[in-house]
C-alpha cells in the first residue's frame, strides 16, 4: 500500500470516528453512503477528505447538505 493511500485511510478513520460521535443513526448512514460514493467515484484523496469534513459539519449542525453533493 502506498503512502498516499495509507494517509487517506488514517484520515477516513478520524472522520468516521467523528461521524460516529456526532451524528444520529440516519445521518451516519447518509455520511457513510456519501463517503463510499466519493471513494468509488475515484475522487482525489485530499478532495474526498475536504468534502467529507464539510458534509459531516453540515450534517452535525442540522444544515441542509443539498448543495454539497
N, C-alpha and C positions, 0 to 999 in steps of 0.2 A: 504494500500500500504506500502510495507516495505521500509526501509531507503535506501537500495542499489538501488531500483527501482526509488525512488524519486531523488536520486543523479544523476542517469543516465538521467532521464528526464530533469533535470536542465542543465546538460552538453549538451544534444542534443539541447535544446533551444538556448544555446550560439552558438553552431556550426551552427545551422540553420540561426541565425541572421548574422553571419559572411558570410555564403554562399550567403544569400540574398544581402549583401552589396558588395561582391567581385566578384560574378560570373555573366556571361551573362545568358540569358534565357535557351539556350540549355545546358550549363554547370550546371545550377541549377537543371534542370530535371535529368541529369546524376547523380548528387550528391544525389538527393532525392531517385532515384531508387536504388542506391547502398546502401544508409543508410537503406532503408526499407528491402532490401535483407539481409543485415547483421543482422538486428534485427529479421527478420523472421527465419533466419537460427539458431537462438538460441545462437549466439556468446556471450561470456562473456562481460558484460557491459563496463569494462575498455578497453578491446581489441577493442570493437566497437568504442569507443571514440578515441583511439590512431590511429586506421586505418582510421577513417573519417578525422582526422586532417591532416594526410599525404595525403589522397586523395584530400581534399579541397585545401591544399597548392599546390599540383601539378596542379590541375585544374586552380587555380588562377594565377599561373605562366605560364600557357600555355604549361606545360610539358606533355609528354605522360604518361598516367597512366596505360598502358597496363600491366606493371609488378606488379601493386598493387593488382589487383583482378584477 
